[in-house]
Amino acid sequence: MIAMPLLKVKGIIDSLIEYVKEDIEACVDEGREEESFLYLIFSESETDGYNFYNQAKNVFLRTNEDRNRITTGLAYPKNMANAPYVWIREPQRSVGKTNTIGKLSGGFYEMTDGSFKDEYRDSKSASYEVVVMSTNYLESIMISDVLYSLLVSSYELFTTLFNFFEVNMKELMMNNDQIPPYMLLSRALALDIDFDNYIPAISNEKLLNKVVFNGIIKAK
């Protein structure tokens, strides 16, 4: 199955968020809360009365029925009513380090009828941003730090999915008319990834017969 790289990244983020929820639930139920992932990264983190562990535990244990649960998406939110929100975007894709001259065929893709179709291997270097948006900046810091730690701790997973993986972080400041009129501070995880994208070839006689060469190229 061919999947969009952006959807792969979103799927990984969704799975990591679900992992944290399942991990803290299991650790609390089994009486070993101090072994949970959240406790290990936030046990001694507090500022101005904001206890990062307690807040993280509260946020990540929210159920699907809670309107303020963490949600993820590929679109910029029209409002922040259901914050926190994790916006996953791909601002750049360029030539990868392992691209071949002429995009030589990477193999064959098996169709449902058992036949095979040529594939092209398209090596790309892409930059992704995982933007954590919240009306509470400390909550944005907390969630982004959890995701950062999860991504680093999942390094072995990324090495099986991609050729190269690096994660960094930056702060974003936004003032959008669609959001209440104040400066919204958010944090973004910057993911630099190299991957091989396998795309089925469509250079066949049936397609070429649909194209008419008559001074210019135009479709029938």
C-alpha atoms as one frame of an Amber mdcrd trajectory, in Angstrom:
protein
   0.000   0.000   0.000   1.335   3.431  -0.978   0.800   6.063   1.719   1.403
   9.806   1.654   4.485  10.637   3.763   2.517  13.379   5.546  -0.088  10.821
   6.610   2.691   8.552   7.866   3.960  11.343  10.098   0.432  12.099  11.355
  -0.133   8.401  12.039   3.056   8.263  14.104   2.021  11.340  16.136  -1.446
   9.877  16.750   0.066   6.563  17.867   2.519   8.258  20.231  -0.274  10.288
  21.860  -2.305   7.118  22.320   0.750   5.332  23.738   1.145   7.955  26.479
  -2.520   7.590  27.461  -2.327   3.791  27.605   0.996   3.898  29.458  -0.169
   6.214  32.261  -3.445   4.313  32.630  -1.622   0.984  32.962   1.001   2.338
  35.365  -1.613   3.919  37.641  -3.802   0.791  37.637  -0.806  -1.418  38.484
   0.491   0.860  41.256   3.696   1.865  39.486   2.882   5.423  38.461   6.481
   6.540  39.007   7.517   4.281  36.114   5.223   5.993  33.618   6.698   7.906
  30.697   5.108  11.185  31.807   6.402  10.865  35.360   9.936  10.091  34.217
  10.181  13.242  32.085   8.168  15.649  34.292   8.461  14.450  37.901  10.443
  17.492  39.045   9.101  20.132  36.648   7.048  22.973  38.121   6.908  26.749
  37.697   4.621  29.420  39.139   2.261  26.804  40.527   2.045  24.918  37.220
   2.998  21.303  37.841   3.887  19.876  34.446   3.383  16.255  35.463  -0.069
  16.770  36.959  -1.157  18.877  33.991   0.226  16.357  31.490  -1.516  13.522
  33.292  -4.796  15.455  33.181  -4.497  16.348  29.488  -3.378  12.971  28.141
  -5.988  11.027  30.139  -8.881  12.915  28.560 -11.296  10.685  26.654 -12.872
  11.147  23.239 -15.962  12.576  24.941 -13.946  15.492  26.349 -14.128  18.533
  24.044 -10.678  19.655  25.243  -8.884  16.419  24.473  -5.783  16.587  22.270
  -6.784  16.489  18.610  -4.562  16.343  15.543  -5.118  17.424  11.967  -3.603
  18.601   8.693  -5.581  21.858   8.491  -5.060  25.125  10.324  -7.864  25.431
  12.916 -10.520  28.110  12.376 -10.686  28.733  16.109  -9.163  27.451  19.325
 -12.415  26.401  21.010 -11.285  22.771  21.192  -7.652  23.404  22.138  -5.165
  21.829  22.488  -4.671  21.106  18.813  -1.675  19.565  17.027  -1.331  20.826
  13.463   0.869  18.639  11.238   2.173  20.273   8.057   4.785  19.728   5.344
   6.223  23.127   4.333   9.004  21.719   2.171   9.996  18.701   0.090  13.184
  18.645  -1.984  15.629  16.248  -3.620  16.841  13.526  -1.290  20.404  12.465
  -0.658  19.957   9.081  -2.353  18.018  10.056  -5.474  19.109   8.321  -8.660
  19.755   9.847 -12.067  16.510   9.833 -14.016  14.528   8.354 -11.116  15.305
   4.772 -12.076  12.528   2.283 -11.436  12.462   1.072  -7.875  10.717  -2.187
  -8.595   7.191  -3.429  -9.148   3.844  -2.833  -7.444   1.485  -5.822  -7.286
  -2.088  -5.081  -8.385  -5.211  -6.732  -6.960  -5.518  -8.965 -10.033  -2.007
 -10.334  -9.495  -0.383  -8.292 -12.261   2.548  -5.968 -11.647   3.100  -2.282
 -12.370   6.435  -0.459 -12.593   7.347   1.820  -9.691   9.626   4.836  -9.545
  11.718   5.443  -6.449  11.596   9.134  -5.596  14.092   9.931  -2.839  13.168
  13.122  -1.000  14.300  15.269   1.923  11.259  16.764   3.624  10.685  19.151
   6.488   7.637  18.666   8.666   6.268  20.834  11.445   4.225  19.463  14.327
   2.686  22.667  15.695   1.229  22.445  19.203  -1.486  25.088  19.567  -3.167
  26.053  22.822  -4.625  29.161  24.428  -2.433  28.315  27.430   1.246  28.717
  26.559   2.415  26.502  29.435   0.142  23.769  28.102   1.729  24.233  24.677
   5.182  23.880  26.236   4.128  20.775  28.145   2.574  18.954  25.169   5.401
  19.853  22.793   7.979  18.577  25.291   6.084  15.307  25.652   5.963  14.873
  21.873   9.628  15.813  21.526  10.617  13.201  24.119   8.392  10.606  22.441
   9.921  11.243  19.021  13.479  11.008  20.362  12.689   7.838  22.301  11.140
   6.345  19.121  14.308   6.866  17.107  14.589   3.148  16.365  11.095   3.189
  14.833  11.982   6.083  12.529  15.145   4.352  11.309  12.974   1.494  10.013
  10.589   3.867   8.187  12.939   6.549   6.839  16.511   6.963   5.612  17.240
   9.879   7.938  15.447  11.482  10.876  16.175  14.530  13.024  13.917  16.414
  15.437  14.296  19.991  16.693  12.008  22.601  18.204  11.155  26.264  17.702
   8.677  28.839  18.952   6.014  30.378  16.743   4.049  33.600  17.251   0.745
  33.994  15.426  -1.884  36.702  15.339  -4.660  35.534  13.063  -8.013  37.274
  12.585  -9.729  33.907  12.982  -8.353  33.585  16.508  -9.243  35.833  19.475
  -7.351  39.150  19.092  -4.163  38.421  20.986  -0.763  37.045  20.142  -0.870
  33.257  20.263   2.399  31.594  21.272   2.887  28.058  20.056   5.718  25.614
  19.820   6.572  23.556  16.780   8.584  20.382  16.459  10.679  20.530  13.302
  11.202  17.113  11.731  13.787  16.670   8.987  13.235  13.355   7.230  14.732
  11.559   4.236  12.512   8.904   2.707  11.994   6.862  -0.451   8.597   7.418
  -2.025   7.555   4.617  -4.405   5.156   5.856  -7.077   3.499   3.597  -9.689
   4.380   4.450 -13.273   1.590   5.485 -15.659   3.691   5.660 -18.840   1.720
   3.093 -20.826   0.120   2.918 -24.256  -3.392   3.511 -22.943  -2.371   6.807
 -21.367  -0.218   7.955 -24.281  -3.077   7.372 -26.702  -5.063  10.021 -24.795
  -2.515  12.701 -25.636  -2.536  14.518 -28.987   0.681  16.137 -30.228  -0.362
  18.933 -32.592   2.002  21.816 -32.092   1.074  21.780 -28.413   0.206  18.966
 -26.032  -3.455  18.763 -25.181  -5.745  16.120 -23.808  -8.610  14.704 -25.877
